[in-house]
């Protein structure tokens, strides 16, 4: 039986959701077999990762402003934590309590937990988007997350940005897995 109370997906949002579903599916297929050692493997000097600080898993950096400067390489722990944390937080500001802040969530340091954390965060954002209407997509500040341009842009622009983040970091995760599999052992 079809739920007639469900919000129909606006046609311009449908391609984003389809791409989201495809990329998350492929990402999590690609992460099958991830080990704790691989999760925390640093692919270069000064890599951003997740470290225990005062007994709490803490990312070296949670996010960085876009610029032309290269960022250090990132571990899979950092990448999966960034995807999960960012998506959970944005979902909270889109359809939740509007209270989550950077640092509220502990980024996992074990492979299975990191995958579950990223999957749940990405799904929370996707579920929130599925509730949006065309009016929501055009509303400036509809995604009220205070840590970015959300209060200044229509939601559809934030959807574009978050989709870019998923694509960027999924590719990054695939590449780090390839590097790990073919690393030199000298």
Phi, psi and omega in degrees: 000135181277138177278106183282352178270350181294143177287126176293142180287125177301138183306326181282346176271333184306316179296325177296316181293320178296316178296317179303312181298317180295310184295318179294321178299313180292320179302311184287332171296319182291339181269359177301132179089002179300133179254165177297321179298315180294321180304319184260003179297131181264113185283005179185173177297148175058030181295144172281136181211194175244127182233155173282122176234116184053039177078003181242132175299126186224130176287147176300318179216139180272323178200169178216149181290145178297135177201177177275355182281139179289141173270156176298161174296159184235146174282164175295329176299317179293313184297312180292323176296318179298315178297313181294310182297311181299320181288318176301313183295314179296321178298321178298319181282343178274311186225006184253217186277349181062040183236342185294140180232162173304137179092353180288330184255140176274126179278123183296155179240014176236145188304306184299318179294322179295318178296314179298320180297312179297315181300314182293319178295313180297322178291324179298317178295315181297318179296321177296316179299323182297345178269353187280151177251174175300322178298316177302315183298331180269353185281122175291129179081008180301321170268101191276008181312123187278353186271010181211206180273006184310315181293347185253351187237153172294151183305322182301329177289325177290321176302315178301313183297313182293325176296321176298319178300315179299312181299314181299308186284333174295315177299320178299315179298317178300316182294317179296322176297319178296316179299316181298317181295333184243022181292154176281144180245046183258000000 
